[in-house]
């Protein structure tokens, strides 16, 4: 599937806005960014969570940088055939990475269907 990075970012933003309050309501000091692909060029990684889970972190202090969820455009586009599949994969990837914020492991997310 072909899409510009700007179009993909807009789609990620739209899909984030459509996530249920139970998923996004507890997010604090987390930023979401879109990149073409991981630094090593891998095409098998759809997103990452960079930070400490909500329950394993200390209290945020003045000037502390936020945790980061990165969504990778090229790998997601490579596995999607149409816009509906793309939207679904973006939602799954967002929920998966947000799950790490809440302290869920990959195995737990897989069991819940968000892997």
VENMO-V262308 format. One record per backbone hydrogen bond with DSSP energy under -1.0 kcal/mol. NH is the residue of the N-H (numbers start at 1). CO is the residue of the C=O. E is the energy in kcal/mol with one decimal. If there is no record, write none. Layout:
BEGIN
((NH:CO:E) (NH:CO:E))
END
This chain:
BEGIN
((8:4:-2.5) (9:5:-2.8) (10:6:-2.1) (11:7:-2.0) (12:8:-2.6) (13:9:-2.5) (14:10:-2.3) (15:11:-2.6) (16:12:-2.5) (17:13:-2.3) (18:14:-1.1) (19:16:-1.5) (23:20:-1.7) (24:20:-1.7) (25:21:-2.8) (27:24:-1.4) (31:67:-2.6) (33:69:-2.7) (35:71:-2.2) (41:38:-2.4) (48:70:-2.1) (50:68:-3.4) (54:101:-4.4) (56:53:-1.2) (64:61:-1.9) (67:29:-2.3) (68:50:-2.4) (69:31:-2.8) (70:48:-2.4) (71:33:-2.6) (72:46:-2.8) (73:35:-3.0) (74:36:-2.6) (76:72:-1.2) (77:73:-2.8) (78:74:-2.1) (86:82:-2.3) (87:83:-2.8) (88:84:-2.3) (89:85:-2.6) (90:86:-2.5) (91:87:-2.3) (92:88:-2.6) (93:89:-2.5) (94:90:-2.8) (95:91:-2.8) (96:92:-2.5) (97:93:-2.5) (98:94:-2.7) (99:95:-2.3) (100:96:-1.2) (101:97:-1.2) (102:98:-1.5) (103:100:-1.6) (104:99:-2.7) (109:105:-2.6) (110:106:-2.5) (111:107:-2.4) (112:108:-1.7) (113:110:-1.2) (114:109:-3.2))
END
